[in-house]
Protein backbone atom coordinates (compact mmCIF):
# COMPACT_ATOMS: atom_id res chain seq x y z
CA UNK A 1 0.00 0.00 0.00
CA UNK A 2 1.10 3.55 -0.77
CA UNK A 3 0.05 6.96 0.53
CA UNK A 4 0.03 9.97 -1.79
CA UNK A 5 0.77 12.72 0.72
CA UNK A 6 0.17 15.61 -1.70
CA UNK A 7 -2.50 15.43 -4.40
CA UNK A 8 -4.76 18.29 -5.53
CA UNK A 9 -7.97 16.35 -6.15
CA UNK A 10 -9.72 19.62 -5.23
CA UNK A 11 -8.52 21.34 -8.43
CA UNK A 12 -10.58 21.77 -11.60
CA UNK A 13 -8.47 19.20 -13.44
CA UNK A 14 -10.33 16.43 -11.57
CA UNK A 15 -13.82 17.92 -11.60
CA UNK A 16 -15.19 15.66 -14.36
CA UNK A 17 -13.76 12.27 -13.38
CA UNK A 18 -12.90 12.33 -9.68
CA UNK A 19 -14.60 8.97 -9.02
CA UNK A 20 -12.59 7.26 -11.74
CA UNK A 21 -9.31 8.88 -10.64
CA UNK A 22 -9.72 7.71 -7.05
CA UNK A 23 -10.77 4.24 -8.20
CA UNK A 24 -7.68 3.93 -10.41
CA UNK A 25 -5.47 5.06 -7.55
CA UNK A 26 -6.83 2.45 -5.19
CA UNK A 27 -6.56 -0.25 -7.85
CA UNK A 28 -2.90 0.70 -8.30
CA UNK A 29 -2.27 0.37 -4.56
CA UNK A 30 -2.52 4.02 -3.52
CA UNK A 31 -5.02 3.51 -0.72
CA UNK A 32 -4.72 6.86 1.08
CA UNK A 33 -4.49 10.38 -0.34
CA UNK A 34 -3.96 13.78 1.30
CA UNK A 35 -5.54 16.73 -0.51
CA UNK A 36 -3.94 20.12 0.31
CA UNK A 37 -5.68 23.45 -0.06
CA UNK A 38 -4.19 26.47 -1.82
CA UNK A 39 -6.70 29.05 -0.54
CA UNK A 40 -10.00 29.05 1.33
CA UNK A 41 -12.07 27.83 -1.62
CA UNK A 42 -9.85 24.85 -2.43
CA UNK A 43 -9.45 24.08 1.29
CA UNK A 44 -13.24 23.87 1.58
CA UNK A 45 -13.30 21.63 -1.46
CA UNK A 46 -10.65 19.41 0.12
CA UNK A 47 -12.72 18.89 3.27
CA UNK A 48 -15.83 18.20 1.17
CA UNK A 49 -14.04 15.50 -0.83
CA UNK A 50 -12.90 13.81 2.37
CA UNK A 51 -16.49 13.49 3.50
CA UNK A 52 -17.34 11.63 0.29
CA UNK A 53 -14.41 9.25 -0.17
CA UNK A 54 -12.86 6.80 2.27
CA UNK A 55 -9.11 7.04 2.62
CA UNK A 56 -8.97 10.66 1.48
CA UNK A 57 -7.85 13.35 3.95
CA UNK A 58 -7.64 17.13 3.83
CA UNK A 59 -4.97 19.72 4.50
CA UNK A 60 -6.11 23.33 4.60
CA UNK A 61 -4.08 26.45 3.99
CA UNK A 62 -3.25 29.50 1.91
CA UNK A 63 -0.44 29.00 -0.62
CA UNK A 64 2.09 31.85 -1.03
CA UNK A 65 0.76 32.39 -4.57
CA UNK A 66 -2.42 33.72 -2.96
CA UNK A 67 -0.71 35.94 -0.39
CA UNK A 68 -2.18 39.08 -1.91
CA UNK A 69 -5.74 37.81 -1.66
CA UNK A 70 -7.85 38.64 1.37
CA UNK A 71 -9.01 35.70 3.49
CA UNK A 72 -10.63 35.10 6.84
CA UNK A 73 -8.15 33.56 9.27
CA UNK A 74 -10.99 32.43 11.55
CA UNK A 75 -12.59 30.60 8.64
CA UNK A 76 -9.32 28.84 7.89
CA UNK A 77 -8.99 27.77 11.52
CA UNK A 78 -12.53 26.40 11.45
CA UNK A 79 -11.65 24.31 8.39
CA UNK A 80 -8.53 23.14 10.22
CA UNK A 81 -10.75 21.83 13.00
CA UNK A 82 -12.70 19.59 10.61
CA UNK A 83 -12.50 15.94 11.67
CA UNK A 84 -10.90 14.94 8.34
CA UNK A 85 -8.24 17.68 8.32
CA UNK A 86 -4.82 16.19 9.06
CA UNK A 87 -2.48 19.10 8.30
CA UNK A 88 -2.10 22.80 7.56
CA UNK A 89 -0.97 23.25 3.97
CA UNK A 90 0.26 23.92 1.63
CA UNK A 91 1.89 26.98 3.10
CA UNK A 92 5.27 28.66 2.78
CA UNK A 93 7.28 31.09 0.69
CA UNK A 94 7.83 31.44 -3.06
CA UNK A 95 10.21 33.86 -4.80
CA UNK A 96 10.39 32.17 -8.18
CA UNK A 97 10.03 34.42 -11.24
CA UNK A 98 7.09 32.87 -13.11
CA UNK A 99 6.64 33.43 -16.84
CA UNK A 100 4.23 36.26 -17.71
CA UNK A 101 4.04 37.38 -14.07
CA UNK A 102 5.79 40.36 -12.44
CA UNK A 103 8.55 39.71 -9.89
CA UNK A 104 7.48 39.27 -6.29
CA UNK A 105 7.45 42.72 -4.70
CA UNK A 106 8.96 43.48 -1.28
CA UNK A 107 5.45 44.09 0.02
CA UNK A 108 4.24 40.72 -1.24
CA UNK A 109 7.29 38.98 0.23
CA UNK A 110 6.49 40.48 3.63
CA UNK A 111 2.86 39.41 3.29
CA UNK A 112 3.96 35.87 2.42
CA UNK A 113 6.00 35.74 5.63
CA UNK A 114 3.14 37.13 7.74
CA UNK A 115 0.61 34.67 6.34
CA UNK A 116 3.07 31.82 6.76
CA UNK A 117 3.54 32.73 10.43
CA UNK A 118 -0.21 33.01 11.03
CA UNK A 119 -0.71 29.52 9.66
CA UNK A 120 2.19 28.07 11.62
CA UNK A 121 0.39 29.41 14.71
CA UNK A 122 -2.83 27.59 13.75
CA UNK A 123 -0.86 24.39 13.26
CA UNK A 124 0.79 24.79 16.66
CA UNK A 125 -2.50 25.58 18.41
CA UNK A 126 -4.26 22.56 16.88
CA UNK A 127 -1.30 20.14 17.11
CA UNK A 128 -1.30 19.64 13.34
CA UNK A 129 1.69 19.04 11.06
CA UNK A 130 2.44 21.48 8.24
CA UNK A 131 2.94 20.91 4.51
CA UNK A 132 5.55 23.41 3.38
CA UNK A 133 5.95 24.86 -0.10
CA UNK A 134 9.33 26.51 -0.63
CA UNK A 135 10.60 27.74 -3.98
CA UNK A 136 13.75 29.83 -4.25
CA UNK A 137 13.26 31.07 -0.68
CA UNK A 138 15.14 28.42 1.27
CA UNK A 139 17.23 30.55 3.59
CA UNK A 140 14.46 32.96 4.48
CA UNK A 141 11.94 30.18 5.06
CA UNK A 142 14.32 28.23 7.28
CA UNK A 143 15.05 31.39 9.30
CA UNK A 144 11.34 32.17 9.73
CA UNK A 145 10.49 28.58 10.63
CA UNK A 146 13.41 28.19 13.05
CA UNK A 147 12.60 31.46 14.80
CA UNK A 148 8.96 30.44 15.17
CA UNK A 149 9.90 27.07 16.65
CA UNK A 150 12.42 28.65 19.02
CA UNK A 151 9.69 30.91 20.40
CA UNK A 152 6.69 28.55 20.24
CA UNK A 153 8.02 25.01 20.42
CA UNK A 154 8.55 22.29 17.86
CA UNK A 155 6.37 21.64 14.83
CA UNK A 156 6.16 18.56 12.63
CA UNK A 157 5.67 18.51 8.92
CA UNK A 158 7.04 17.90 5.45
CA UNK A 159 8.98 19.97 2.95
CA UNK A 160 6.87 19.25 -0.12
CA UNK A 161 8.63 18.67 -3.47
CA UNK A 162 12.00 19.22 -1.84
CA UNK A 163 14.23 21.82 -3.45
CA UNK A 164 17.67 22.33 -2.00
CA UNK A 165 21.20 20.99 -1.71
CA UNK A 166 22.58 18.45 0.76
CA UNK A 167 23.48 21.08 3.35
CA UNK A 168 19.96 22.46 3.31
CA UNK A 169 18.55 18.93 3.49
CA UNK A 170 20.49 18.25 6.68
CA UNK A 171 19.22 21.48 8.25
CA UNK A 172 15.63 20.53 7.46
CA UNK A 173 16.09 17.03 8.83
CA UNK A 174 17.73 18.43 11.99
CA UNK A 175 14.56 20.48 12.55
CA UNK A 176 12.64 17.21 12.58
CA UNK A 177 10.89 17.51 9.23
CA UNK A 178 10.08 14.93 6.58
CA UNK A 179 11.06 15.24 2.92
CA UNK A 180 8.60 14.79 0.05
CA UNK A 181 9.54 13.78 -3.50
CA UNK A 182 7.37 13.87 -6.63
CA UNK A 183 7.21 12.71 -10.23
CA UNK A 184 9.74 15.27 -11.43
CA UNK A 185 12.31 12.98 -9.78
CA UNK A 186 12.08 10.87 -12.93
CA UNK A 187 13.07 13.68 -15.32
CA UNK A 188 16.49 13.58 -16.95
CA UNK A 189 17.15 17.22 -16.00
CA UNK A 190 16.60 16.46 -12.29
CA UNK A 191 19.69 14.36 -11.64
CA UNK A 192 20.42 16.55 -8.62
CA UNK A 193 17.27 15.30 -6.87
CA UNK A 194 18.27 11.73 -7.64
CA UNK A 195 21.47 12.30 -5.66
CA UNK A 196 19.82 14.22 -2.82
CA UNK A 197 17.25 11.51 -2.11
CA UNK A 198 20.05 9.07 -1.36
CA UNK A 199 20.97 11.26 1.61
CA UNK A 200 17.46 11.21 3.12
CA UNK A 201 17.00 8.83 6.08
CA UNK A 202 14.34 6.33 5.09
CA UNK A 203 12.30 7.16 8.18
CA UNK A 204 11.93 10.76 6.91
CA UNK A 205 10.90 9.99 3.33
CA UNK A 206 7.42 10.65 1.91
CA UNK A 207 5.99 10.08 -1.56
CA UNK A 208 3.84 12.63 -3.40
CA UNK A 209 2.35 13.24 -6.82
CA UNK A 210 1.41 16.95 -6.64
CA UNK A 211 -1.22 15.89 -9.18
CA UNK A 212 -2.35 17.24 -11.59
CA UNK A 213 1.23 18.55 -11.87
CA UNK A 214 4.71 16.95 -12.07
CA UNK A 215 3.63 13.86 -14.00
CA UNK A 216 6.30 11.13 -13.84
CA UNK A 217 7.77 9.33 -16.81
CA UNK A 218 6.46 7.66 -18.91
CA UNK A 219 3.28 9.77 -18.57
CA UNK A 220 4.98 13.18 -18.70
CA UNK A 221 2.97 15.60 -20.84
CA UNK A 222 -0.39 14.34 -19.59
CA UNK A 223 -2.36 15.12 -16.45
CA UNK A 224 -0.87 13.58 -13.35
CA UNK A 225 -3.06 11.57 -10.98
CA UNK A 226 -2.52 9.67 -7.72
CA UNK A 227 -2.30 6.26 -9.40
CA UNK A 228 0.89 7.44 -11.13
CA UNK A 229 2.61 7.50 -7.73
CA UNK A 230 3.64 3.93 -8.46
CA UNK A 231 5.95 5.04 -11.27
CA UNK A 232 7.71 7.51 -8.98
CA UNK A 233 7.98 4.81 -6.30
CA UNK A 234 9.52 2.36 -8.76
CA UNK A 235 12.07 4.97 -9.81
CA UNK A 236 12.99 5.82 -6.21
CA UNK A 237 13.21 2.18 -5.16
CA UNK A 238 15.63 1.59 -8.03
CA UNK A 239 17.73 4.61 -7.01
CA UNK A 240 17.88 3.46 -3.40
CA UNK A 241 18.43 -0.16 -4.39
CA UNK A 242 15.60 -1.47 -2.23
CA UNK A 243 12.51 -3.52 -3.02
CA UNK A 244 9.44 -1.47 -3.87
CA UNK A 245 7.54 -3.42 -1.21
CA UNK A 246 10.01 -2.13 1.40
CA UNK A 247 9.65 1.43 0.12
CA UNK A 248 5.88 1.10 0.30
CA UNK A 249 5.98 -0.16 3.88
CA UNK A 250 8.39 2.52 5.09
CA UNK A 251 6.77 5.51 3.39
CA UNK A 252 3.27 4.41 4.38
CA UNK A 253 4.38 4.10 8.00
CA UNK A 254 5.99 7.55 7.79
CA UNK A 255 2.84 9.13 6.34
CA UNK A 256 0.50 7.45 8.80
CA UNK A 257 2.70 8.50 11.72
CA UNK A 258 3.18 12.12 10.68
CA UNK A 259 -0.42 12.79 9.68
CA UNK A 260 -2.05 10.41 12.18
CA UNK A 261 -3.96 8.61 9.43
CA UNK A 262 -6.40 5.89 10.40
Short mmCIF file of the C-alpha atoms (twelve columns), coordinates in Angstrom:
data_MODEL
# 
_entry.id   MODEL 
# 
loop_
_atom_site.group_PDB 
_atom_site.id 
_atom_site.type_symbol 
_atom_site.label_atom_id 
_atom_site.label_alt_id 
_atom_site.label_comp_id 
_atom_site.label_asym_id 
_atom_site.label_seq_id 
_atom_site.Cartn_x 
_atom_site.Cartn_y 
_atom_site.Cartn_z 
_atom_site.pdbx_PDB_model_num 
ATOM 1   C CA . UNK A 1   0.000   0.000  0.000   1 
ATOM 2   C CA . UNK A 2   1.098   3.551  -0.770  1 
ATOM 3   C CA . UNK A 3   0.052   6.964  0.531   1 
ATOM 4   C CA . UNK A 4   0.027   9.970  -1.790  1 
ATOM 5   C CA . UNK A 5   0.765   12.718 0.717   1 
ATOM 6   C CA . UNK A 6   0.167   15.614 -1.697  1 
ATOM 7   C CA . UNK A 7   -2.497  15.435 -4.396  1 
ATOM 8   C CA . UNK A 8   -4.762  18.294 -5.533  1 
ATOM 9   C CA . UNK A 9   -7.966  16.349 -6.148  1 
ATOM 10  C CA . UNK A 10  -9.715  19.619 -5.228  1 
ATOM 11  C CA . UNK A 11  -8.519  21.337 -8.425  1 
ATOM 12  C CA . UNK A 12  -10.585 21.768 -11.600 1 
ATOM 13  C CA . UNK A 13  -8.467  19.203 -13.442 1 
ATOM 14  C CA . UNK A 14  -10.328 16.427 -11.575 1 
ATOM 15  C CA . UNK A 15  -13.824 17.915 -11.605 1 
ATOM 16  C CA . UNK A 16  -15.191 15.658 -14.355 1 
ATOM 17  C CA . UNK A 17  -13.763 12.275 -13.382 1 
ATOM 18  C CA . UNK A 18  -12.903 12.326 -9.678  1 
ATOM 19  C CA . UNK A 19  -14.598 8.973  -9.025  1 
ATOM 20  C CA . UNK A 20  -12.586 7.262  -11.742 1 
ATOM 21  C CA . UNK A 21  -9.311  8.884  -10.645 1 
ATOM 22  C CA . UNK A 22  -9.719  7.706  -7.053  1 
ATOM 23  C CA . UNK A 23  -10.770 4.236  -8.205  1 
ATOM 24  C CA . UNK A 24  -7.685  3.933  -10.415 1 
ATOM 25  C CA . UNK A 25  -5.470  5.063  -7.552  1 
ATOM 26  C CA . UNK A 26  -6.832  2.451  -5.187  1 
ATOM 27  C CA . UNK A 27  -6.558  -0.250 -7.849  1 
ATOM 28  C CA . UNK A 28  -2.899  0.704  -8.303  1 
ATOM 29  C CA . UNK A 29  -2.273  0.365  -4.556  1 
ATOM 30  C CA . UNK A 30  -2.517  4.019  -3.517  1 
ATOM 31  C CA . UNK A 31  -5.020  3.510  -0.725  1 
ATOM 32  C CA . UNK A 32  -4.719  6.861  1.078   1 
ATOM 33  C CA . UNK A 33  -4.494  10.384 -0.339  1 
ATOM 34  C CA . UNK A 34  -3.961  13.783 1.302   1 
ATOM 35  C CA . UNK A 35  -5.544  16.729 -0.514  1 
ATOM 36  C CA . UNK A 36  -3.940  20.116 0.308   1 
ATOM 37  C CA . UNK A 37  -5.676  23.451 -0.059  1 
ATOM 38  C CA . UNK A 38  -4.193  26.473 -1.820  1 
ATOM 39  C CA . UNK A 39  -6.701  29.050 -0.542  1 
ATOM 40  C CA . UNK A 40  -9.997  29.046 1.335   1 
ATOM 41  C CA . UNK A 41  -12.071 27.826 -1.618  1 
ATOM 42  C CA . UNK A 42  -9.850  24.851 -2.428  1 
ATOM 43  C CA . UNK A 43  -9.452  24.078 1.287   1 
ATOM 44  C CA . UNK A 44  -13.237 23.874 1.581   1 
ATOM 45  C CA . UNK A 45  -13.296 21.625 -1.465  1 
ATOM 46  C CA . UNK A 46  -10.653 19.405 0.118   1 
ATOM 47  C CA . UNK A 47  -12.720 18.887 3.273   1 
ATOM 48  C CA . UNK A 48  -15.830 18.198 1.166   1 
ATOM 49  C CA . UNK A 49  -14.043 15.497 -0.827  1 
ATOM 50  C CA . UNK A 50  -12.897 13.810 2.372   1 
ATOM 51  C CA . UNK A 51  -16.491 13.485 3.496   1 
ATOM 52  C CA . UNK A 52  -17.344 11.629 0.288   1 
ATOM 53  C CA . UNK A 53  -14.410 9.247  -0.168  1 
ATOM 54  C CA . UNK A 54  -12.859 6.796  2.268   1 
ATOM 55  C CA . UNK A 55  -9.112  7.037  2.622   1 
ATOM 56  C CA . UNK A 56  -8.974  10.664 1.482   1 
ATOM 57  C CA . UNK A 57  -7.851  13.348 3.953   1 
ATOM 58  C CA . UNK A 58  -7.636  17.131 3.832   1 
ATOM 59  C CA . UNK A 59  -4.970  19.716 4.498   1 
ATOM 60  C CA . UNK A 60  -6.106  23.331 4.595   1 
ATOM 61  C CA . UNK A 61  -4.075  26.450 3.985   1 
ATOM 62  C CA . UNK A 62  -3.245  29.505 1.911   1 
ATOM 63  C CA . UNK A 63  -0.440  29.003 -0.616  1 
ATOM 64  C CA . UNK A 64  2.091   31.853 -1.030  1 
ATOM 65  C CA . UNK A 65  0.759   32.390 -4.572  1 
ATOM 66  C CA . UNK A 66  -2.415  33.722 -2.955  1 
ATOM 67  C CA . UNK A 67  -0.707  35.940 -0.388  1 
ATOM 68  C CA . UNK A 68  -2.183  39.084 -1.913  1 
ATOM 69  C CA . UNK A 69  -5.743  37.815 -1.657  1 
ATOM 70  C CA . UNK A 70  -7.846  38.636 1.369   1 
ATOM 71  C CA . UNK A 71  -9.015  35.704 3.488   1 
ATOM 72  C CA . UNK A 72  -10.633 35.102 6.841   1 
ATOM 73  C CA . UNK A 73  -8.149  33.557 9.265   1 
ATOM 74  C CA . UNK A 74  -10.985 32.433 11.553  1 
ATOM 75  C CA . UNK A 75  -12.591 30.603 8.640   1 
ATOM 76  C CA . UNK A 76  -9.320  28.840 7.889   1 
ATOM 77  C CA . UNK A 77  -8.993  27.773 11.516  1 
ATOM 78  C CA . UNK A 78  -12.526 26.399 11.452  1 
ATOM 79  C CA . UNK A 79  -11.650 24.306 8.388   1 
ATOM 80  C CA . UNK A 80  -8.526  23.139 10.217  1 
ATOM 81  C CA . UNK A 81  -10.752 21.825 13.002  1 
ATOM 82  C CA . UNK A 82  -12.698 19.588 10.607  1 
ATOM 83  C CA . UNK A 83  -12.501 15.942 11.666  1 
ATOM 84  C CA . UNK A 84  -10.897 14.944 8.344   1 
ATOM 85  C CA . UNK A 85  -8.236  17.675 8.321   1 
ATOM 86  C CA . UNK A 86  -4.822  16.185 9.061   1 
ATOM 87  C CA . UNK A 87  -2.476  19.104 8.301   1 
ATOM 88  C CA . UNK A 88  -2.096  22.801 7.556   1 
ATOM 89  C CA . UNK A 89  -0.966  23.251 3.975   1 
ATOM 90  C CA . UNK A 90  0.259   23.920 1.635   1 
ATOM 91  C CA . UNK A 91  1.892   26.978 3.105   1 
ATOM 92  C CA . UNK A 92  5.266   28.655 2.783   1 
ATOM 93  C CA . UNK A 93  7.276   31.094 0.687   1 
ATOM 94  C CA . UNK A 94  7.831   31.443 -3.063  1 
ATOM 95  C CA . UNK A 95  10.208  33.861 -4.796  1 
ATOM 96  C CA . UNK A 96  10.389  32.171 -8.182  1 
ATOM 97  C CA . UNK A 97  10.031  34.418 -11.236 1 
ATOM 98  C CA . UNK A 98  7.085   32.869 -13.107 1 
ATOM 99  C CA . UNK A 99  6.640   33.427 -16.837 1 
ATOM 100 C CA . UNK A 100 4.230   36.262 -17.712 1 
ATOM 101 C CA . UNK A 101 4.045   37.381 -14.069 1 
ATOM 102 C CA . UNK A 102 5.788   40.358 -12.437 1 
ATOM 103 C CA . UNK A 103 8.554   39.714 -9.895  1 
ATOM 104 C CA . UNK A 104 7.477   39.273 -6.286  1 
ATOM 105 C CA . UNK A 105 7.455   42.719 -4.697  1 
ATOM 106 C CA . UNK A 106 8.957   43.478 -1.282  1 
ATOM 107 C CA . UNK A 107 5.451   44.091 0.025   1 
ATOM 108 C CA . UNK A 108 4.240   40.720 -1.237  1 
ATOM 109 C CA . UNK A 109 7.292   38.982 0.233   1 
ATOM 110 C CA . UNK A 110 6.493   40.475 3.631   1 
ATOM 111 C CA . UNK A 111 2.861   39.410 3.291   1 
ATOM 112 C CA . UNK A 112 3.955   35.873 2.425   1 
ATOM 113 C CA . UNK A 113 5.996   35.740 5.632   1 
ATOM 114 C CA . UNK A 114 3.141   37.131 7.739   1 
ATOM 115 C CA . UNK A 115 0.607   34.673 6.337   1 
ATOM 116 C CA . UNK A 116 3.069   31.816 6.759   1 
ATOM 117 C CA . UNK A 117 3.539   32.735 10.433  1 
ATOM 118 C CA . UNK A 118 -0.209  33.009 11.034  1 
ATOM 119 C CA . UNK A 119 -0.713  29.524 9.659   1 
ATOM 120 C CA . UNK A 120 2.187   28.070 11.622  1 
ATOM 121 C CA . UNK A 121 0.393   29.408 14.708  1 
ATOM 122 C CA . UNK A 122 -2.827  27.592 13.745  1 
ATOM 123 C CA . UNK A 123 -0.863  24.385 13.264  1 
ATOM 124 C CA . UNK A 124 0.788   24.787 16.657  1 
ATOM 125 C CA . UNK A 125 -2.500  25.582 18.406  1 
ATOM 126 C CA . UNK A 126 -4.262  22.562 16.878  1 
ATOM 127 C CA . UNK A 127 -1.303  20.139 17.111  1 
ATOM 128 C CA . UNK A 128 -1.304  19.638 13.339  1 
ATOM 129 C CA . UNK A 129 1.686   19.044 11.057  1 
ATOM 130 C CA . UNK A 130 2.443   21.476 8.238   1 
ATOM 131 C CA . UNK A 131 2.942   20.906 4.513   1 
ATOM 132 C CA . UNK A 132 5.554   23.410 3.380   1 
ATOM 133 C CA . UNK A 133 5.951   24.865 -0.102  1 
ATOM 134 C CA . UNK A 134 9.328   26.509 -0.626  1 
ATOM 135 C CA . UNK A 135 10.602  27.738 -3.978  1 
ATOM 136 C CA . UNK A 136 13.745  29.831 -4.245  1 
ATOM 137 C CA . UNK A 137 13.265  31.069 -0.685  1 
ATOM 138 C CA . UNK A 138 15.139  28.417 1.268   1 
ATOM 139 C CA . UNK A 139 17.233  30.551 3.589   1 
ATOM 140 C CA . UNK A 140 14.457  32.964 4.483   1 
ATOM 141 C CA . UNK A 141 11.945  30.183 5.064   1 
ATOM 142 C CA . UNK A 142 14.323  28.232 7.276   1 
ATOM 143 C CA . UNK A 143 15.054  31.386 9.296   1 
ATOM 144 C CA . UNK A 144 11.343  32.173 9.728   1 
ATOM 145 C CA . UNK A 145 10.491  28.578 10.630  1 
ATOM 146 C CA . UNK A 146 13.411  28.187 13.050  1 
ATOM 147 C CA . UNK A 147 12.598  31.459 14.803  1 
ATOM 148 C CA . UNK A 148 8.964   30.436 15.167  1 
ATOM 149 C CA . UNK A 149 9.901   27.072 16.648  1 
ATOM 150 C CA . UNK A 150 12.423  28.649 19.023  1 
ATOM 151 C CA . UNK A 151 9.693   30.907 20.395  1 
ATOM 152 C CA . UNK A 152 6.695   28.552 20.237  1 
ATOM 153 C CA . UNK A 153 8.017   25.009 20.422  1 
ATOM 154 C CA . UNK A 154 8.546   22.286 17.855  1 
ATOM 155 C CA . UNK A 155 6.369   21.639 14.829  1 
ATOM 156 C CA . UNK A 156 6.164   18.556 12.635  1 
ATOM 157 C CA . UNK A 157 5.671   18.512 8.923   1 
ATOM 158 C CA . UNK A 158 7.036   17.898 5.445   1 
ATOM 159 C CA . UNK A 159 8.981   19.966 2.948   1 
ATOM 160 C CA . UNK A 160 6.865   19.253 -0.119  1 
ATOM 161 C CA . UNK A 161 8.629   18.666 -3.471  1 
ATOM 162 C CA . UNK A 162 12.001  19.217 -1.837  1 
ATOM 163 C CA . UNK A 163 14.229  21.823 -3.453  1 
ATOM 164 C CA . UNK A 164 17.668  22.330 -2.001  1 
ATOM 165 C CA . UNK A 165 21.201  20.990 -1.708  1 
ATOM 166 C CA . UNK A 166 22.585  18.446 0.761   1 
ATOM 167 C CA . UNK A 167 23.480  21.076 3.347   1 
ATOM 168 C CA . UNK A 168 19.956  22.456 3.312   1 
ATOM 169 C CA . UNK A 169 18.546  18.933 3.491   1 
ATOM 170 C CA . UNK A 170 20.495  18.250 6.678   1 
ATOM 171 C CA . UNK A 171 19.217  21.477 8.253   1 
ATOM 172 C CA . UNK A 172 15.628  20.531 7.456   1 
ATOM 173 C CA . UNK A 173 16.093  17.031 8.834   1 
ATOM 174 C CA . UNK A 174 17.732  18.434 11.987  1 
ATOM 175 C CA . UNK A 175 14.562  20.476 12.546  1 
ATOM 176 C CA . UNK A 176 12.645  17.206 12.582  1 
ATOM 177 C CA . UNK A 177 10.885  17.510 9.232   1 
ATOM 178 C CA . UNK A 178 10.076  14.926 6.583   1 
ATOM 179 C CA . UNK A 179 11.063  15.241 2.921   1 
ATOM 180 C CA . UNK A 180 8.597   14.787 0.048   1 
ATOM 181 C CA . UNK A 181 9.537   13.775 -3.502  1 
ATOM 182 C CA . UNK A 182 7.369   13.875 -6.627  1 
ATOM 183 C CA . UNK A 183 7.208   12.709 -10.234 1 
ATOM 184 C CA . UNK A 184 9.737   15.274 -11.429 1 
ATOM 185 C CA . UNK A 185 12.308  12.975 -9.783  1 
ATOM 186 C CA . UNK A 186 12.075  10.873 -12.931 1 
ATOM 187 C CA . UNK A 187 13.071  13.680 -15.323 1 
ATOM 188 C CA . UNK A 188 16.492  13.583 -16.952 1 
ATOM 189 C CA . UNK A 189 17.149  17.220 -15.996 1 
ATOM 190 C CA . UNK A 190 16.602  16.457 -12.290 1 
ATOM 191 C CA . UNK A 191 19.689  14.363 -11.641 1 
ATOM 192 C CA . UNK A 192 20.422  16.552 -8.621  1 
ATOM 193 C CA . UNK A 193 17.268  15.300 -6.869  1 
ATOM 194 C CA . UNK A 194 18.266  11.734 -7.639  1 
ATOM 195 C CA . UNK A 195 21.469  12.296 -5.660  1 
ATOM 196 C CA . UNK A 196 19.819  14.218 -2.820  1 
ATOM 197 C CA . UNK A 197 17.251  11.509 -2.115  1 
ATOM 198 C CA . UNK A 198 20.054  9.066  -1.364  1 
ATOM 199 C CA . UNK A 199 20.972  11.264 1.611   1 
ATOM 200 C CA . UNK A 200 17.461  11.213 3.124   1 
ATOM 201 C CA . UNK A 201 17.005  8.833  6.080   1 
ATOM 202 C CA . UNK A 202 14.335  6.327  5.090   1 
ATOM 203 C CA . UNK A 203 12.298  7.164  8.176   1 
ATOM 204 C CA . UNK A 204 11.928  10.760 6.912   1 
ATOM 205 C CA . UNK A 205 10.902  9.988  3.334   1 
ATOM 206 C CA . UNK A 206 7.423   10.650 1.910   1 
ATOM 207 C CA . UNK A 207 5.994   10.081 -1.564  1 
ATOM 208 C CA . UNK A 208 3.836   12.632 -3.397  1 
ATOM 209 C CA . UNK A 209 2.354   13.241 -6.823  1 
ATOM 210 C CA . UNK A 210 1.412   16.952 -6.640  1 
ATOM 211 C CA . UNK A 211 -1.220  15.889 -9.180  1 
ATOM 212 C CA . UNK A 212 -2.352  17.237 -11.591 1 
ATOM 213 C CA . UNK A 213 1.232   18.547 -11.866 1 
ATOM 214 C CA . UNK A 214 4.705   16.947 -12.073 1 
ATOM 215 C CA . UNK A 215 3.628   13.857 -13.999 1 
ATOM 216 C CA . UNK A 216 6.299   11.129 -13.839 1 
ATOM 217 C CA . UNK A 217 7.766   9.325  -16.808 1 
ATOM 218 C CA . UNK A 218 6.456   7.659  -18.914 1 
ATOM 219 C CA . UNK A 219 3.282   9.771  -18.570 1 
ATOM 220 C CA . UNK A 220 4.978   13.184 -18.699 1 
ATOM 221 C CA . UNK A 221 2.970   15.596 -20.843 1 
ATOM 222 C CA . UNK A 222 -0.392  14.343 -19.587 1 
ATOM 223 C CA . UNK A 223 -2.355  15.124 -16.451 1 
ATOM 224 C CA . UNK A 224 -0.870  13.582 -13.346 1 
ATOM 225 C CA . UNK A 225 -3.061  11.567 -10.983 1 
ATOM 226 C CA . UNK A 226 -2.515  9.667  -7.718  1 
ATOM 227 C CA . UNK A 227 -2.297  6.265  -9.402  1 
ATOM 228 C CA . UNK A 228 0.885   7.443  -11.130 1 
ATOM 229 C CA . UNK A 229 2.608   7.504  -7.729  1 
ATOM 230 C CA . UNK A 230 3.637   3.928  -8.456  1 
ATOM 231 C CA . UNK A 231 5.948   5.044  -11.274 1 
ATOM 232 C CA . UNK A 232 7.707   7.507  -8.983  1 
ATOM 233 C CA . UNK A 233 7.976   4.814  -6.301  1 
ATOM 234 C CA . UNK A 234 9.517   2.363  -8.763  1 
ATOM 235 C CA . UNK A 235 12.073  4.968  -9.811  1 
ATOM 236 C CA . UNK A 236 12.988  5.823  -6.213  1 
ATOM 237 C CA . UNK A 237 13.210  2.180  -5.159  1 
ATOM 238 C CA . UNK A 238 15.628  1.593  -8.032  1 
ATOM 239 C CA . UNK A 239 17.735  4.612  -7.006  1 
ATOM 240 C CA . UNK A 240 17.881  3.458  -3.398  1 
ATOM 241 C CA . UNK A 241 18.433  -0.163 -4.393  1 
ATOM 242 C CA . UNK A 242 15.598  -1.472 -2.232  1 
ATOM 243 C CA . UNK A 243 12.507  -3.515 -3.023  1 
ATOM 244 C CA . UNK A 244 9.437   -1.469 -3.875  1 
ATOM 245 C CA . UNK A 245 7.539   -3.419 -1.209  1 
ATOM 246 C CA . UNK A 246 10.011  -2.130 1.405   1 
ATOM 247 C CA . UNK A 247 9.652   1.432  0.121   1 
ATOM 248 C CA . UNK A 248 5.878   1.103  0.297   1 
ATOM 249 C CA . UNK A 249 5.983   -0.164 3.876   1 
ATOM 250 C CA . UNK A 250 8.392   2.522  5.087   1 
ATOM 251 C CA . UNK A 251 6.774   5.513  3.394   1 
ATOM 252 C CA . UNK A 252 3.272   4.405  4.380   1 
ATOM 253 C CA . UNK A 253 4.381   4.099  7.997   1 
ATOM 254 C CA . UNK A 254 5.995   7.550  7.790   1 
ATOM 255 C CA . UNK A 255 2.842   9.129  6.341   1 
ATOM 256 C CA . UNK A 256 0.504   7.454  8.799   1 
ATOM 257 C CA . UNK A 257 2.696   8.505  11.715  1 
ATOM 258 C CA . UNK A 258 3.175   12.117 10.679  1 
ATOM 259 C CA . UNK A 259 -0.421  12.789 9.680   1 
ATOM 260 C CA . UNK A 260 -2.045  10.405 12.180  1 
ATOM 261 C CA . UNK A 261 -3.958  8.606  9.429   1 
ATOM 262 C CA . UNK A 262 -6.395  5.892  10.404  1 
# 
